[in-house]
Amino acid sequence: EKVTNRGLCAVAQCESLRYKLVGGLAVRRACYGVLRFIMESNAQGCEVIVSGKLRGQRAKSMKFVDGLMIHSGQPVNEYIQQAVRHVQLRQGVLGIKVKIMLPHDPKGNMGPRIALPDQIHIQEPNEAPNPLHPESEHKQEKKDLLQSMSGQMPQIPPY
């Protein structure tokens, strides 16, 4: 199926990395190329993990991280795209994991419509005119106003 933005699709980037490795490109160079392409596609963050026999007999894992990545909570379900693929090489099988954190998109085209819960939006203050000189109320006027109002209101007996 056709993807609107290839840089924000974890499956497409995982397959791209897979073909680079099968083609004989060095692991570090291939991973940094994919990482850069994802971040240039306006992703908030990404993580690429390649594990297996990278060089020599001993298997190890290499992790490449850039940007912001959330790992827990409900927003992970909306913001994180994951893909896992395997590559068969001469030495053995390599495992590839690609995680992409999508950007917030209010329209919902490029990323999730729901904002992150810890995102803060600062509103502009009201355009109320500032007073030219300070004003204060006199206490006597307040007392008179309260006494005139108490005559109108029925007294409620205390319980």
ZINOR-V695656 format. One record per residue. N is the residue number from 1. RES is the residue in three letters. PHI is phi in radians with two decimals (* if undefined). PSI is psi in whole degrees, 0 to 359 (* if undefined). Layout:
N | RES | PHI | PSI
N | RES | PHI | PSI
//
This chain:
1 | GLU | * | 154
2 | LYS | -1.46 | 135
3 | VAL | -1.83 | 140
4 | THR | -1.19 | 316
5 | ASN | -2.26 | 107
6 | ARG | -1.12 | 329
7 | GLY | -1.21 | 339
8 | LEU | -1.81 | 11
9 | CYS | -1.83 | 115
10 | ALA | -1.13 | 323
11 | VAL | -1.13 | 316
12 | ALA | -1.10 | 318
13 | GLN | -1.25 | 326
14 | CYS | -1.15 | 317
15 | GLU | -1.14 | 321
16 | SER | -1.06 | 314
17 | LEU | -1.11 | 321
18 | ARG | -1.05 | 314
19 | TYR | -1.19 | 327
20 | LYS | -1.12 | 318
21 | LEU | -1.23 | 321
22 | VAL | -1.13 | 325
23 | GLY | -1.26 | 352
24 | GLY | 1.75 | 8
25 | LEU | -1.26 | 146
26 | ALA | -1.10 | 145
27 | VAL | -1.05 | 311
28 | ARG | -1.08 | 316
29 | ARG | -1.16 | 318
30 | ALA | -1.12 | 316
31 | CYS | -1.17 | 318
32 | TYR | -1.17 | 327
33 | GLY | -1.12 | 315
34 | VAL | -1.15 | 317
35 | LEU | -1.03 | 314
36 | ARG | -1.11 | 318
37 | PHE | -1.10 | 320
38 | ILE | -1.13 | 314
39 | MET | -1.21 | 330
40 | GLU | -1.27 | 344
41 | SER | -1.53 | 17
42 | ASN | 1.21 | 32
43 | ALA | -1.32 | 150
44 | GLN | -1.28 | 329
45 | GLY | -3.01 | 164
46 | CYS | -2.70 | 161
47 | GLU | -2.53 | 129
48 | VAL | -2.15 | 125
49 | ILE | -2.13 | 126
50 | VAL | -2.10 | 126
51 | SER | -2.35 | 147
52 | GLY | 2.45 | 201
53 | LYS | -1.44 | 90
54 | LEU | -1.34 | 310
55 | ARG | -2.50 | 133
56 | GLY | 1.39 | 186
57 | GLN | -1.39 | 332
58 | ARG | -1.37 | 128
59 | ALA | -1.41 | 143
60 | LYS | -2.60 | 175
61 | SER | -2.17 | 137
62 | MET | -2.08 | 134
63 | LYS | -2.10 | 130
64 | PHE | -2.12 | 121
65 | VAL | -2.23 | 142
66 | ASP | -2.61 | 141
67 | GLY | 1.37 | 204
68 | LEU | -1.73 | 136
69 | MET | -2.44 | 124
70 | ILE | -1.66 | 148
71 | HIS | -2.12 | 347
72 | SER | -2.45 | 163
73 | GLY | 1.64 | 174
74 | GLN | -1.11 | 323
75 | PRO | -1.05 | 340
76 | VAL | -1.02 | 323
77 | ASN | -1.13 | 329
78 | GLU | -1.65 | 325
79 | TYR | -1.61 | 336
80 | ILE | -1.83 | 129
81 | GLN | -1.91 | 134
82 | GLN | -2.21 | 150
83 | ALA | -2.59 | 142
84 | VAL | -2.23 | 130
85 | ARG | -2.40 | 161
86 | HIS | -2.10 | 146
87 | VAL | -2.18 | 127
88 | GLN | -1.62 | 115
89 | LEU | -2.02 | 179
90 | ARG | -1.03 | 315
91 | GLN | -1.25 | 328
92 | GLY | 2.78 | 200
93 | VAL | -1.69 | 134
94 | LEU | -1.83 | 142
95 | GLY | -1.82 | 138
96 | ILE | -2.16 | 129
97 | LYS | -2.13 | 132
98 | VAL | -2.19 | 126
99 | LYS | -2.12 | 131
100 | ILE | -2.19 | 130
101 | MET | -1.67 | 114
102 | LEU | -1.27 | 152
103 | PRO | -1.38 | 155
104 | HIS | -1.26 | 132
105 | ASP | -2.35 | 110
106 | PRO | -1.03 | 332
107 | LYS | -1.43 | 338
108 | GLY | 1.50 | 15
109 | ASN | -1.44 | 310
110 | MET | -1.66 | 336
111 | GLY | -2.74 | 190
112 | PRO | -1.18 | 146
113 | ARG | -1.36 | 330
114 | ILE | -1.39 | 131
115 | ALA | -1.34 | 158
116 | LEU | -1.10 | 143
117 | PRO | -1.13 | 335
118 | ASP | -1.64 | 8
119 | GLN | -1.38 | 131
120 | ILE | -1.88 | 134
121 | HIS | -2.01 | 117
122 | ILE | -1.63 | 123
123 | GLN | -1.52 | 152
124 | GLU | -1.29 | 144
125 | PRO | -1.25 | 159
126 | ASN | -1.14 | 151
127 | GLU | -1.59 | 59
128 | ALA | -1.47 | 137
129 | PRO | -1.19 | 139
130 | ASN | -1.32 | 139
131 | PRO | -1.19 | 143
132 | LEU | -1.33 | 323
133 | HIS | -2.37 | 149
134 | PRO | -1.18 | 145
135 | GLU | -2.10 | 146
136 | SER | -2.47 | 153
137 | GLU | -1.72 | 145
138 | HIS | -1.47 | 142
139 | LYS | -1.15 | 326
140 | GLN | -1.12 | 319
141 | GLU | -1.11 | 323
142 | LYS | -1.14 | 316
143 | LYS | -1.06 | 314
144 | ASP | -1.06 | 318
145 | LEU | -1.12 | 318
146 | LEU | -1.16 | 320
147 | GLN | -1.17 | 321
148 | SER | -1.18 | 326
149 | MET | -1.30 | 328
150 | SER | -1.19 | 333
151 | GLY | -1.20 | 331
152 | GLN | -1.45 | 328
153 | MET | -1.51 | 135
154 | PRO | -1.25 | 142
155 | GLN | -1.37 | 133
156 | ILE | -1.70 | 125
157 | PRO | -1.21 | 141
158 | PRO | -1.25 | 149
159 | TYR | -1.68 | *
//
